[in-house]
């Protein structure tokens, strides 16, 4: 039987001779990964094409994409047969003329821009950046999820969507469109039409499947402090100060229960990434939406100056007491952030102002 699993195993076995690579965007979200697997399978089924989906993330980081771990598992995907970015010699493939199919983006990240000449096809739902005009097909439609466009390609090619592909695509569409809810402003007519066709092929009703995916997305079970910091992480260089900001989806109090020496975890993360400042913006719903902020600096003076500045910047911080003694280099403090409107996007320019004055 030609299953997606059989396809992946065969594609992996032949990975160094592959003629086409499919890759999603650098955020490596479920849409990027599931769409590349399903689209590769379609091209292979349709005309025996020698095409390899490559996950745009290192294998060790995949476990941080907890919703993808869950959906892949439901679809019966064996991770050993999936190829991750650190498992191919991308440079060698590209210089050997391997074609690139982009899914879930239509413009390369700066790191991959040099391979622009290899782009041969695009399937995406972001704004069209107008690049790679010779790509064929070049399908860019502003639907809720690339997975919807992949499902439409199955239709066009008259290839049946089997249960495993249905799970991958439907799970992605539900996540991306917030369970097809018009109030979330993501879902389009195409997403709904596709979902109506493929959801009945999934073992769980849409409602339950979505609830599970959502629960897995926010699950922090089994993640270390290092994992929680790197799961959704951005780095900024402000003059001479290198600043990292993580975004963890749990309350500080819960994190303190999971790790009784957060100082050590933050300090070692800062050393590894050569940071002067490491912040964690914690966002969670309990049952209302809340924010907490962790501030770590390599020196106490820097910490106190930054805290004073943030107090004057409208974050409405109040201290969360920390029960355990902290051991390690540097200075750490924990706060409840009363001003919920200040996200990482808004904090970044405030920090830029502070460090470049
Ligand atoms: Mn997407």
Boltz pocket constraint, residues with backbone or C-beta under 6 A from the ligand:
constraints:
  - pocket:
      binder: B
      contacts: [[A, 31], [A, 32], [A, 104], [A, 125], [A, 144], [A, 145], [A, 146]]
      max_distance: 6.0
